[in-house]
Amino acid sequence: MTTLQTTSRILHDLGGAAWFGGNLMGAVGLNGASKAVTDPVDRIPVATAGWARWTPLQAVGAGAHLLGGLGILLANRDRAATRQDVAVNTRTKLVLTVVAAGATAWAGVLGGKLAADGAVPAVSGVVPAAETPTGVKAAQQQLRALQWLIPSVMAVVMALSAQQGEQQARDAGSPEARDAAGWHRLVRRSS
């Protein structure tokens, strides 16, 4: 593996981890904790302030993931063009990454709307109260779904990435692949 491929994998994996982990923590920790804010009109502003602090780092993580993914794709374009399993994995991963990017961008737009609407009563950052204005309710309901969609999609992207690494190791006849094949032969002989 070349230095460029290694660098691309590092960017891809660390960026994906930040994208996945930051969204999961925001859904569970930040949005969940906003329910504990005593005054219902402060719940959305607290949640949006937290997300505003995270957004620049999330953008860096998503950008690193995308840049690393491009490097991996360029390094493995021949495999993706000639191997059906690699091509299917790559296309699926690409589609899901676009879905995650679009959902992340839309969540940012909705979060900006909530921040602009200011202090209105709410159960939490993403759960409206009965007296929450209609436009804010709609944004919160969408964000409530997106908070789970984004990390779920990114988890699948990361799983597909791990599968691609295994495919590449097998194709390259890596020591790990040879060791695994040898272990299986040893197990079969001892049976």
Secondary structure as UniProt FT lines:
FT   HELIX           3..25
FT   HELIX           26..30
FT   HELIX           31..33
FT   HELIX           34..36
FT   HELIX           40..42
FT   HELIX           43..75
FT   HELIX           77..82
FT   HELIX           84..117
FT   TURN            130..131
FT   HELIX           134..172
FT   HELIX           175..190
//
